[in-house]
Amino acid sequence: MARIKLMGAFAHLAGARELNVKVDGKKTVDEILRELIPRYDEFHDKIIMINGHPARGDAEVEDTDEIKVMPVLSGG
């Protein structure tokens, strides 16, 4: 199972900081996170890591991957 670690608003929206997801076939990070996080697409800036390496939302996920995702906050 893929381990999904959520931070900030993503953890709040999903109701969990960590989830385990069975990945069957080819799925992208964005496809998986859309299923888990309400309003995911409203966050245009986000940091995604797969197995400790920077990734984009169109990266394919395998069942053994660890994904971390956090929203980028801005302000001044």
HUVEN-V728473 format. One record per residue. N is the residue number from 0. RES is the residue in one small letter. D_CENTER is the distance of its C-alpha to the mean C-alpha in whole Angstrom. Layout:
BEGIN
n/res/d_center
N/RES/D_CENTER
N/RES/D_CENTER
END
This chain:
BEGIN
n/res/d_center
0/m/14
1/a/11
2/r/10
3/i/6
4/k/7
5/l/7
6/m/9
7/g/12
8/a/12
9/f/8
10/a/10
11/h/13
12/l/12
13/a/11
14/g/14
15/a/12
16/r/11
17/e/10
18/l/10
19/n/11
20/v/11
21/k/14
22/v/13
23/d/16
24/g/17
25/k/15
26/k/12
27/t/10
28/v/6
29/d/7
30/e/9
31/i/7
32/l/5
33/r/8
34/e/10
35/l/8
36/i/8
37/p/12
38/r/12
39/y/9
40/d/11
41/e/14
42/f/12
43/h/13
44/d/12
45/k/9
46/i/9
47/i/6
48/m/8
49/i/9
50/n/12
51/g/13
52/h/13
53/p/12
54/a/10
55/r/10
56/g/8
57/d/11
58/a/11
59/e/12
60/v/10
61/e/13
62/d/14
63/t/14
64/d/11
65/e/9
66/i/6
67/k/6
68/v/4
69/m/8
70/p/10
71/v/13
72/l/16
73/s/19
74/g/23
75/g/26
END
